[in-house]
């Protein structure tokens, strides 16, 4: 049996059903004498909805935690938010899927106890995910400087497309006339990029994909580049500003802003059940390759 473990919990504060199993999860951790810390936003929500009693667990704010594992309770959005707070700490994240799809959050509540047992017995796998770092005029963006899934540059108004000039390692690639451009990691390839016609990229392939959103030209296609590339973008827009979305959290930038995108110097580590395969997840969750013709 491993030494006593400490856990930091993040959760979904918008949908009540996504925290329905919180008591079961806390009880399981308490049975293992685990140290439990809950993120303040989630804690306040759980207390206000009477899911837990005030003062029954430790509370932390933002990035102020140092534990053995992070538990994300919700869907993939909750896990992306937890990953932002983990940042470069290298703490493994356990994604408990309380929603429907859950590509990253691969553990359902019924499996939780056996997964916790496996953590204590050191019988689990860790999957490393590359992360995109983004800077606007050399400074971090307000909504976060790193993305596990994708960084997107998008038009802000409904009126017209934007022009996105892209250089890779200082060499001109093209100017996208489009509603936006998504720069995706392999992890994010099954998310926003996929819904815009991007390819599925298997984990650990060390690539980024540039996928235009509603390109105004039929001869521009998604392009895959090494993740060692330095990508720089400038945008021209009729409204003189545009949106930058980091894992779906967006902020407005002025037209003159130069956006630089590169691979972050750290990776995010996600706990996998032993023997869990990416391709079986792809077939089950995405119905990938399924043929429903009778």
KALIN-V367727 format. One record per pair of residues at least 24 apart in sequence whose C-alpha atoms are under 10 Angstrom apart, sorted by the first residue. I is the first residue (numbers start at 0). J is the second residue. Records with the same first field share a line. If there is no record, write none. Layout:
I=J, J
This chain:
0=116, 117, 118, 119, 120, 121
1=116, 117, 118, 119, 120, 121
2=33, 119, 120
3=31, 32, 33, 34, 67, 119
4=28, 31, 32, 33, 34, 35, 66, 67, 68, 118, 119
5=32, 33, 34, 35, 36, 65, 66, 67, 68, 69
6=33, 34, 35, 36, 37, 64, 65, 66, 67, 68, 69, 70, 90, 92, 93
7=34, 35, 36, 37, 38, 57, 58, 59, 64, 65, 66, 67, 68, 69, 70, 71, 81, 85, 90, 92
8=35, 36, 37, 38, 39, 41, 42, 58, 59, 68, 69, 70, 71, 72, 81, 92, 93
9=36, 37, 38, 39, 40, 41, 42, 69, 70, 71, 72, 73, 77, 78, 80, 81, 82, 84, 94
10=37, 38, 40, 41, 42, 44, 45, 70, 71, 72, 73, 74, 76, 77, 78, 80, 81, 95, 97
11=40, 41, 44, 71, 72, 73, 74, 76, 77, 78, 80, 97
12=40, 41, 42, 43, 44, 45, 72, 73, 77
13=41, 44, 73
14=73, 97, 98
15=44, 45, 48, 50
16=73, 97, 98
17=72, 73, 74, 95, 96, 97, 98
18=44, 45, 50, 72, 73, 97, 98
19=50, 72, 97, 108
20=50, 72, 97, 108, 109
21=45, 50, 51, 72, 108
22=50, 51
23=108, 109, 111, 112
24=70, 72, 95, 108, 109, 111, 112, 115
25=51, 56
26=112
27=111, 112, 113, 115, 116
28=111, 112, 115, 116
31=115, 116, 119
34=66, 67
35=66, 69
36=60, 64, 65, 66, 69
37=64, 69, 70
38=62, 63, 64, 81
41=72
60=84
61=85
62=86, 88
64=88
65=90
66=90, 91
67=91, 92
68=92, 93, 118, 269, 270
69=93, 94, 269, 270
70=94, 95, 104, 270
71=95, 96, 97, 104
72=96, 97, 98, 104, 106, 107, 108
73=97, 98, 99, 101, 104
74=98, 99, 100, 101, 102, 103, 104, 105
75=99, 100, 101, 102, 103, 104, 105, 190
76=101, 103, 104, 246, 247
77=104
78=103, 104, 147, 269
79=103, 104, 146, 147, 148, 246, 247
80=143, 146, 147, 246, 247, 248
82=130, 145, 146, 147, 266, 267, 268, 269
83=142, 143, 144, 145, 146, 147, 246, 267
84=143
85=267, 268
86=130, 143, 144, 145, 146, 147, 263, 265, 266, 267
87=145, 263, 264, 265, 266, 267
88=265, 266, 267, 268
89=127, 265, 266, 267, 268, 269
90=267, 268, 269, 270
91=125, 126, 127, 267, 268, 269, 270, 271
92=125, 126, 267, 268, 269, 270, 271
93=125, 268, 269, 270, 271, 272
94=269, 270, 271
99=284
100=283, 284, 285
101=280, 284
102=186, 187, 189, 190, 277, 280, 281, 283, 284, 285
103=186, 187, 269, 270, 271, 280
104=269, 270, 271
105=269, 270, 271, 272, 275, 280, 284
106=270, 271, 272
110=272
113=272
114=270, 271, 272, 273
117=272, 273
118=270, 272
122=272, 273
123=270, 271, 272, 273, 274, 275
124=268, 269, 270, 271, 272, 273, 274, 275
125=267, 268, 269, 270, 271, 272, 273
126=202, 203, 266, 267, 268, 269, 270, 271
127=186, 202, 203, 265, 266, 267, 268, 269, 270
128=184, 185, 186, 187, 202, 203, 205, 265, 266, 267, 268, 269
129=184, 185, 186, 202, 203, 204, 205, 206, 207, 226, 262, 263, 264, 265, 266, 267, 268
130=183, 184, 185, 186, 187, 207, 226, 261, 262, 263, 264, 265, 266, 267
131=182, 183, 184, 207, 226, 245, 246, 260, 261, 262, 263, 264, 265, 266
132=245, 259, 260, 261, 262, 263, 264, 265
133=230, 231, 243, 245, 258, 259, 260, 261, 262, 263
134=231, 256, 257, 258, 259, 260, 261
135=231, 232, 243, 252, 253, 256, 257, 258, 259, 260
136=255, 256, 257, 258, 259
137=256, 257, 258, 259
138=258, 259
139=258, 259
140=243, 244, 245, 249, 250, 251, 252, 258
141=243, 245, 248, 249, 250, 251
142=243, 244, 245, 246, 247, 248, 249, 250
143=244, 245, 246, 248, 249, 250
144=245, 260, 263
145=245, 246, 260, 261, 262, 263
146=182, 183, 184, 187, 244, 245, 246, 247, 248, 262, 263, 267
147=183, 184, 185, 186, 187, 245, 246, 263, 266, 267
148=181, 182, 183, 184, 185, 186, 187, 188, 189, 190, 191, 192, 245, 246, 247
149=181, 182, 183, 184, 185, 186, 187, 188, 190, 191, 192, 207, 208, 209, 244, 245, 246, 247
150=180, 181, 182, 183, 184, 187, 191, 192, 209, 243, 244, 245, 246, 247, 248, 249, 260
151=179, 180, 181, 182, 183, 191, 192, 209, 210, 211, 212, 242, 243, 244, 245, 246, 247, 248, 249
152=178, 179, 180, 181, 182, 211, 212, 232, 233, 234, 241, 242, 243, 244, 245, 249, 250, 251, 252, 258
153=177, 178, 179, 180, 181, 211, 212, 234, 240, 241, 242, 243, 244, 249, 251
154=178, 179, 180, 212, 234, 235, 236, 237, 238, 239, 240, 241, 242, 243, 251
155=179, 236, 237, 238, 239, 240, 241, 242, 243, 250, 251, 252
156=236, 237, 238, 240, 241, 242
158=237, 238
159=236, 237, 238
160=212, 213, 214, 215, 235, 236, 237, 238
161=214, 215, 234, 235, 236, 237, 238, 239, 240, 241
162=233, 234, 235, 236, 237
163=211, 231, 232, 233, 234, 235, 236
164=231, 232, 233, 234, 235, 257
165=209, 230, 231, 232, 233, 234, 258, 259
166=228, 229, 230, 231, 232, 233, 259
167=224, 228, 229, 230, 231, 232, 259, 260
168=227, 228, 229, 230, 231
169=228, 229, 230, 231
170=229, 230, 231
171=230, 231, 232
172=230
173=219
174=219, 232, 233, 234, 235
175=211, 212, 213, 214, 215, 216, 219, 234
176=211, 212, 213, 214, 215, 216, 219, 234, 235
177=211, 212, 213, 214, 215, 216
178=211, 212, 213, 214, 215
179=210, 211, 212, 213, 214, 234, 241, 242, 243
180=209, 210, 211, 212, 213, 214, 221, 232, 243
181=207, 208, 209, 210, 211, 212, 221, 243, 244, 245
182=207, 208, 209, 210, 211, 221, 222, 223, 230, 245, 260, 261
183=207, 208, 209, 210, 223, 226, 246
184=208, 209, 223, 226, 262
185=226
187=246
189=281, 285
190=246
191=246, 247
192=221
195=221
196=220, 221
197=221, 222, 223
198=222, 223
199=281
201=277, 278, 281
202=277
205=262
206=262
207=261, 262
225=262
226=260, 261, 262, 263
227=261, 262, 263
228=260, 261, 262
229=259, 260, 261, 262
230=258, 259, 260, 261, 262
231=257, 258, 259, 260, 261
232=256, 257, 258, 259, 260
233=257, 258, 259
234=258
